[in-house]
Amino acid sequence: MRLFADALLPDRPLAAGQSFQVAVDAGTALFAAQGRLRVDAAPRWLADVIVPVGRTLDEGEGWVVERAGWITVGALGGAPARLRFVPAGRGWRLALPRALHGSRFRAAG
């Protein structure tokens, strides 16, 4: 399923194994409010090698998208997951407590 960030709800449940694609702006913050998520952005060139860009987010972890473009978000494991989405320009640091509803934020790296 393909979506644009404007059409994405701030709280999106995903069934086990479900994934979707969405166009996002640089600076968009994604948080795993429940379960584990895999977020993959477009790969980048480093010299003559293509380098994958993405993160696996455990519950409570977040990631800020560095470059605008399409990303793929998927639920990992055999359990459902829930994505919290804070669009770029909305001050994700200010929205963080509301976005996670009590979950601890850990920087993914």
C-alpha positions in Angstrom: 0.0 0.0 0.0 1.4 3.5 -0.9 0.5 6.6 1.0 1.6 10.2 1.2 2.5 11.6 4.6 -0.5 14.0 4.5 -2.8 11.0 4.4 -1.1 9.0 7.1 -2.8 9.0 10.5 -0.5 9.9 13.4 -1.2 6.5 15.0 -1.2 3.5 12.6 -1.6 -0.1 13.7 0.0 -2.9 11.6 -0.9 -6.5 11.7 1.9 -9.1 12.1 3.9 -9.1 8.9 2.1 -6.1 7.3 4.0 -3.4 5.6 3.3 -0.2 3.7 5.1 2.6 1.8 4.7 6.3 2.5 6.3 9.5 1.1 7.7 11.6 3.9 9.6 14.8 4.2 13.0 15.1 5.8 12.7 15.5 9.5 9.7 13.3 9.9 9.9 11.3 13.1 8.7 7.7 13.4 8.2 5.9 16.7 7.5 2.2 17.5 4.7 2.6 20.1 4.1 -1.2 20.2 6.0 -4.2 18.8 9.0 -4.1 16.5 9.1 -2.2 13.2 11.5 -2.2 10.3 11.9 1.2 8.5 13.7 1.2 5.1 14.5 4.3 3.1 16.0 4.6 -0.4 19.6 3.3 -0.5 22.5 5.7 -1.0 25.6 5.6 -3.0 28.9 5.7 -1.1 31.8 5.8 -3.7 30.8 2.9 -6.0 28.8 0.9 -3.4 25.1 1.1 -2.7 24.5 1.3 1.1 21.1 0.4 2.5 19.4 3.0 4.8 17.0 1.9 7.5 16.5 0.9 11.1 14.9 -1.8 13.1 12.9 -0.1 15.9 12.1 -1.9 19.1 9.1 -0.8 21.2 9.8 2.8 22.4 12.5 3.6 19.9 12.3 6.3 17.3 14.0 7.4 14.1 14.0 10.8 12.3 14.1 10.5 8.5 17.1 12.4 7.1 16.0 12.7 3.4 12.7 13.2 1.8 11.3 10.3 -0.2 9.5 7.0 0.0 10.1 4.7 3.0 8.8 1.2 3.7 7.5 0.4 7.2 6.8 -3.1 8.3 5.8 -5.0 11.4 8.5 -7.6 12.4 8.0 -10.9 14.2 4.7 -12.7 14.7 3.0 -9.9 16.6 1.1 -6.7 15.6 2.9 -3.3 15.9 1.8 0.3 16.2 3.6 3.2 14.5 3.4 6.8 15.8 4.1 9.4 13.1 5.1 13.0 13.7 5.4 14.9 10.4 8.4 17.2 9.7 8.0 20.7 10.9 5.7 19.8 13.8 8.5 19.9 16.4 8.9 16.1 17.1 10.8 16.8 20.3 7.8 18.7 21.6 5.4 16.1 20.4 7.4 13.2 21.7 5.6 12.7 25.1 2.3 12.8 23.3 3.5 10.5 20.5 4.7 7.8 22.8 2.0 8.0 25.5 4.3 7.0 28.2 6.7 4.8 26.3 10.4 5.5 26.8 12.2 7.0 23.8 15.5 5.4 23.0 17.5 6.7 20.0 18.0 4.0 17.5 21.5 3.7 16.2 
